[in-house]
Amino acid sequence: MELSDLRIFRAVVQRGGITSAAKQLNRVQSNVTTRIQNLEEALGVLLFIREGKRLQLSSAGRVLLDYAEQILALVEQTRLAVHEAKPFGLLRLGTMESTAAARLPRPLCEYHERYPEVSIELRTGSPREQIDLVLGGELDAALIADPERDERLSTLPIFEEELVLVGNAKHPLIASPLDVQPRTVLIFHPGCPHRSRLEGWFGRVDAPIERMVELTSYHAMLGCAAAGMGVALMPLSVLQTYSERSSLSIHPIRETDFNTATTFLIWRRNRENPAVARFAEVLLKHSNAARA
């Protein structure tokens, strides 16, 4: 059963017969008759009761007409959604926690004001998790730091982040890993790009990390840093949302391999989605990547 079969069937019902439907559809009468017969054979039911030249819907035909109307209406809605300037529906967005906390509130607010008919579902996680979810179709797009090149993904640089070390307010100046005391780091789960950078920074000199404390939020990480439990590497923008900055010390990293990260918007290549396209436009208004 094809959509064209349903359109022909509906036209026959609406026009009251084969001849009139054929004229409306710009088809020969025999073609319309054959398509109706094929549809009946495919479904195994009679759709019309034939009384001479007149056709009346059978009970099965009335059931099919109801479903045909719903299916064809949904197809039209889908077509409009793909081409509609103002998107609607659900936008499933993945992001890293730092981006969600420091960068997304203003763009999300503006997006909601522009497109109130779009509902946003936000999911945080590691870049690897986000990529897998985008490729698997469970997310429409994601904001992640420095994704690996993948031909299946389209990428757009949005935010350029300065990464800094954060410790207790009384911690002495940190110029190298040798200055970190105690040599304890506050980190997220494996797969976090900032964790990988911090481990790489310590690995440059003979200063092994003595203890790793895995945490699940920046708020907990900042609290632990303020209490002197260890140091953390994070985007400077995260600190702008923290009200107890006086309890912290901030230490820039000189090495360019470790002190910046770019956040990209990623989505599945060749899967056009108006909601994602409009969201990218809003993000670019707030982007600092092009200016960095």
N, C-alpha and C positions, 0 to 999 in steps of 0.2 A: 504494500500500500504506500503510495507516494502522496506528497502534498498536492500535486496537480490533480490526483484522483479525487481528493476531498474538495478541491475548488470546483471541479466539474460537477460532482455530486451536489454541492450546495447550489450551483447555478441552475441545475435542472429543477431542484426544489423551488428556488426563488422564482424562476421563470415559468414554472408550471408545465414543462415539457421539454423534450429533446430538441425540437426544432428551434424554439425560442432561445434555449440555452446555447445552442450551436452558433446562432447569430451573435449573441452577446460575447461569446468566447472567441469568435472569429475562427471557428473550426467547422469542418464538414460534419454533417449530421451523423454519418456512419461512424466517424471517429468517436463522437460523444457516446453513441450507443455501445460501441465496443468497450470503451473505458468503463462504463457503468456495469456492463456484463462481467468484465474482468474483476471489478471491485466486488461484485456479488460472489463470484467464484472464489476469490481470495478469502472472503469472510465466511463463506459457506452459508449465506442467508439471502433471502430475497429482500431487496431494499424498497421495491415498488410493487404495488398491486396494479396490474395492467388491465384496464377496462377499455378495450378498443384502442383508440388513440390517446386516451387519457391515462395519466399516471397518478396514483395515490400512494403516499408513503405507507409502508408497512410498519408494524410495531418496531421491528429491528431498524428500519430506516429512521424512525423518530429518535431512537437511541443514538444512532450514528450521527444524525444531524446535530444533536446537542454536543457531542464530543468534537465533531468537526468544527463547530463554531468556536469552541474553547481553544482547540489546537491552532486554528488559523489566526485567532486573536492573539494568542501567545507568540506566534511566529512574527506577527506585525509588531508587537511590543518589543521583541528581541531586535528586529531590524531597526526600530527607532532608537533603541538603547545604544546600539553600536554607532549610530550616526548622530545621535542627539548632542547638541552643544552643551546642554545642561544635563549631566548624568544623574542617575538615581539608582537606588538599590544599596547593596552592601559593598563596602571597600574593606578588604581584609589586609591589614598592614602589619608588617613585622618591623621591629626596631631593637636596637641595643638600649639598655636601660639609661645610659648616659645621654643618648640622643632624646629619648622620651622625656627625661627630666628637664634638660637644659635647652633643647632646641625646638621641640615640637609644640609646646603650648600655643605660641602665637600663630604659627602656620595652621594648626588644627582649628583654632578659633576663626581665622579668616576663611578657611575652607568651608566650615560649617555655615558661616554667614552667607557665602556665595551659593552653596549647594546644599540647602537644608534637607533635600530629599535623599541625600546620601547618608547612610549610617556607617560609622567607622568602627571596625573591630580591631583593637590593638593587641599585639602579642609580642612580648619581649623574649629574647633568647640570644644565644651565641650566633656569630655570623654563619658558621657551618650549618647550624640548625635552620637558620632563616633561608639560606640558599636551597637547602633540600626541600623546604616547604614551598618555596616559590616554584621550583622545578616540578614538584609534585602536584601543583595546582591548589594547594591548601592555603596559600597566600597569594594575593594579587601583586604585591610589591613589598619591598623591605628596604630599610635604611641600615646599612652596615659599613664597617670600617674596612677599607682596602681589600675588597673581594678579589679572590684569585680569578684570573681570566678564564672565562667559560663562554664558548661560542653560542651556547643556548640562551645566554642572558644579555639583555641590554642594560647599560649602566650610565648613570649621569652623576657627576661630582656635585655635591651640594654644600657640605660644610668642611672647612679646613680647621682642624682642632690643634691647639697648642697643648702638649702634654707636659705635666709638671709632677714633681714628687711632693707629697704632702706628709707632714709629720707633726708631732707634738709642738706646741708653741715654743718650748724651751730647747728643741733639738738644734744643735749647732749647724752651721752652714754645711750643705751637702754639695761637694764638688765632684765626687766620684763615689763608687760603691764602697770604698774603704771608709768613708765618713759616716756610713749608716750604722747607728748603734741604738738598740741591738739590731743584729742583721736579720730582722724579721720583716717579712713583707705581707701586706694585706692584699688579697687577690680574689678574682672571680674564678669560676670553674675553668678547666682546660678548654681551649678553643677561643677564649677571650683574647683579642689581638693585643690589648694593653698588657695582659699577663705575659704574653710572648715577648713583647718589647722589654718589659722589666727584667725577665729572665735573661734576655740577650744582653741587656746593659750590664748586669752583674757578671755575665760570662766573659766580658771583655777584659777583666782584670782578675787577679787571683784573690777573689773575695766571694767565696761561695755563700749562697743563702743558707742560713742556719735553720730557719723555720718559715713555713708557709701557712698562713691562716686564710682559709677559703671562706668568703662571705657571699651573701646573696643580694646585697643592695649597697648602693653608694652611701646611703644614710648610715648604715651600720659601719661601713668602712671608715667614714669620716669620724664617727664617734670613737671607734677603736684607735684611729690615728691621734685624735685629741687626747685620749687617755694614755698615750705613749706605748701602745702595744706594738707598733711597727710603723712602716712607711707604705704608702700606696702611690701608684702611678695612675693619673686620671686626667681627663680634659679639664683645662682651666675653667671652661664654661660651667662645669658642674658646681664649682665653688661659688658662682654667682647666686645660686639658689640656696646656699647654706647660711643660716643666720648666726652661727657660732664661729665665724672665721677667726676671731681673736684668739681662739684656743688652738689654732693651727699655725704651722710655719709652711711656707711655700718655697720650693727650691726648683728653679729652672734647670733643664738639662741642656748642656752645650752641644752634645753630639746630635747632628741632624738626622742620623738614622733612627733615633729613638724619641725625638721631641715633637714630632708632628704625626697626624693621622688624618686621612681624608675619608669623610663619610659619603657613600654613594647611595643613590636610589637605584635599586635593581628591580627588573621585572622580566618575565619570560619573553624572549624575542618572538616576534610575529604573532603575539596574542594582544591584539588591539583592545584597549579598555579605556573608555572615555573618562571614567572616574580616576584612573591612574594618571592619564594625560593631564587632566585639570589639576590634580594634586601636584604634579611635577611643576606646573606653571606657578602655583602658589609658593612652593618650596624655593624656586629660583628667585622669587622676590626677596626672600630672606637669606639667600645664599651668600656666603663669603668666600666660596672656593675660587670663583673667577678673579676675585680681588687679591687673593693670597699670593 
